[in-house]
Amino acid sequence: MVLDLLENFKSYEALNPHFSKVIDFLENEDLSKLPLGRNEICGDLVYANVMEAKPKSKEEAFVEVHRRFIDIQIPVSADEIMGYTPINELPEASYNDADDVVIYPVGMPAREYINVRRGEFVIFFPQDGHAPAITSAPLKKVVIKVAVE
């Protein structure tokens, strides 16, 4: 997991061959003006999901893990709390291949919680369980999905 300022994203380009496409996207798009839904960047290799997350508490959040994609999560309209648990601390659970997700039961607490402010991003790799969208008000956010290669 990586937490940093958006202005520093370029420092992480070497972590994935597709991160250069993310850098171009971040430099050329106004995240606050992106339409809801899928925004194309590079086909199924890199794309941005723009969503409005409904408010939920830590108890209502669920931990999830992805195998084929890295998540770059960016709160746009407000700060967001996200849970984090390393995958080696999570129990066995079934994987949904079609949606590339393992979802753990609601109410299972994350090991740690981090506050992600506007202007920051979090990178969650396949080994990072995460419980996003813990917030007291509706939240517009961008989740950039990057294929693991």
C-alpha positions as CSV (number, residue, x, y, z in Angstrom):
1,M,0.0,0.0,0.0
2,V,1.2,3.5,-0.8
3,L,-0.3,6.8,0.5
4,D,1.0,10.0,-0.9
5,L,0.1,13.4,-2.5
6,L,-1.3,13.3,-6.1
7,E,1.5,15.7,-7.1
8,N,4.0,12.9,-6.2
9,F,2.4,10.1,-8.2
10,K,5.1,10.4,-10.9
11,S,7.6,9.0,-8.3
12,Y,5.8,5.6,-8.5
13,E,6.0,5.2,-12.3
14,A,8.5,2.3,-12.0
15,L,6.1,0.2,-10.0
16,N,4.0,-0.9,-13.0
17,P,4.5,-0.6,-16.7
18,H,1.1,1.1,-17.1
19,F,1.6,3.8,-14.5
20,S,2.8,6.1,-17.2
21,K,-0.7,6.1,-18.6
22,V,-2.1,7.0,-15.2
23,I,0.4,9.9,-15.0
24,D,-0.8,11.2,-18.4
25,F,-4.4,10.9,-17.2
26,L,-3.9,12.7,-13.9
27,E,-2.0,15.5,-15.7
28,N,-4.6,16.0,-18.3
29,E,-8.0,15.5,-16.6
30,D,-9.9,17.4,-14.0
31,L,-11.0,14.6,-11.7
32,S,-13.8,16.7,-10.3
33,K,-15.4,17.0,-13.7
34,L,-15.2,13.4,-14.8
35,P,-18.6,11.8,-15.5
36,L,-19.7,8.9,-13.2
37,G,-19.0,5.4,-14.5
38,R,-16.1,4.0,-16.4
39,N,-13.7,6.5,-18.1
40,E,-11.4,4.9,-20.6
41,I,-7.6,5.4,-20.3
42,C,-6.1,2.3,-22.1
43,G,-8.9,-0.3,-22.7
44,D,-9.0,-3.1,-20.1
45,L,-5.4,-2.4,-19.0
46,V,-6.1,1.0,-17.3
47,Y,-9.4,2.7,-16.7
48,A,-11.0,5.0,-14.2
49,N,-14.2,4.2,-12.3
50,V,-15.8,7.4,-11.1
51,M,-18.4,6.9,-8.4
52,E,-20.4,8.5,-5.6
53,A,-19.9,6.4,-2.5
54,K,-22.7,6.3,0.0
55,P,-21.8,7.1,3.6
56,K,-20.8,4.1,5.8
57,S,-19.2,3.4,9.1
58,K,-16.3,1.2,9.8
59,E,-18.8,-1.5,10.9
60,E,-20.7,-1.2,7.6
61,A,-17.6,-1.3,5.4
62,F,-16.2,-4.5,4.0
63,V,-12.7,-5.5,3.2
64,E,-12.0,-6.5,-0.4
65,V,-9.0,-7.7,-2.4
66,H,-8.3,-7.8,-6.2
67,R,-5.9,-10.2,-7.9
68,R,-5.7,-8.9,-11.5
69,F,-5.9,-5.2,-10.8
70,I,-4.2,-2.6,-8.7
71,D,-6.5,0.1,-7.3
72,I,-5.5,3.7,-7.2
73,Q,-8.1,5.4,-5.0
74,I,-8.5,9.1,-5.0
75,P,-11.2,11.0,-3.0
76,V,-12.4,14.0,-4.9
77,S,-15.2,15.8,-3.0
78,A,-14.2,15.1,0.6
79,D,-11.7,13.2,2.8
80,E,-12.2,9.5,3.1
81,I,-11.3,6.9,5.7
82,M,-10.0,3.5,4.3
83,G,-9.3,0.3,6.1
84,Y,-6.2,-1.7,5.4
85,T,-5.4,-5.4,6.2
86,P,-2.5,-7.3,4.6
87,I,-3.8,-10.3,2.7
88,N,-1.8,-12.7,4.8
89,E,-3.9,-11.7,7.8
90,L,-7.2,-12.3,6.0
91,P,-9.1,-15.6,6.2
92,E,-9.8,-17.8,3.1
93,A,-12.7,-16.5,1.1
94,S,-14.1,-17.2,-2.4
95,Y,-12.8,-15.2,-5.3
96,N,-15.2,-13.8,-7.9
97,D,-13.2,-14.1,-11.1
98,A,-15.7,-12.2,-13.3
99,D,-15.5,-9.1,-11.0
100,D,-11.9,-9.7,-9.9
101,V,-12.8,-9.4,-6.2
102,V,-12.7,-11.3,-2.9
103,I,-15.2,-9.7,-0.5
104,Y,-15.0,-10.4,3.2
105,P,-18.0,-10.2,5.5
106,V,-19.4,-6.8,6.5
107,G,-18.4,-5.9,10.0
108,M,-15.0,-7.6,9.8
109,P,-12.7,-4.9,11.0
110,A,-9.7,-3.8,9.1
111,R,-6.3,-4.0,10.9
112,E,-5.7,-0.2,10.5
113,Y,-7.6,2.8,9.2
114,I,-6.1,5.7,7.3
115,N,-7.5,9.2,6.5
116,V,-7.0,10.0,2.9
117,R,-7.5,13.7,2.1
118,R,-8.4,15.4,-1.1
119,G,-5.3,15.8,-3.1
120,E,-3.9,12.4,-2.0
121,F,-4.1,8.9,-3.4
122,V,-3.8,5.4,-2.1
123,I,-2.4,2.5,-4.2
124,F,-3.7,-0.9,-3.1
125,F,-1.8,-3.9,-4.6
126,P,-3.2,-7.4,-4.8
127,Q,-1.6,-8.2,-1.4
128,D,-3.5,-5.2,0.2
129,G,-7.0,-5.8,1.6
130,H,-8.9,-2.6,1.7
131,A,-12.2,-1.2,3.0
132,P,-12.9,2.0,1.2
133,A,-15.5,4.7,1.4
134,I,-15.8,5.1,5.1
135,T,-17.3,8.5,5.3
136,S,-20.1,10.5,7.0
137,A,-21.3,12.2,3.8
138,P,-21.7,11.1,0.1
139,L,-18.3,11.1,-1.6
140,K,-17.3,11.4,-5.2
141,K,-14.1,9.4,-5.8
142,V,-12.0,8.0,-8.6
143,V,-10.7,4.5,-8.6
144,I,-8.1,3.9,-11.3
145,K,-7.8,0.2,-12.1
146,V,-4.4,-0.9,-13.5
147,A,-3.7,-4.4,-14.7
148,V,-1.0,-6.3,-12.8
149,E,1.7,-7.4,-15.3
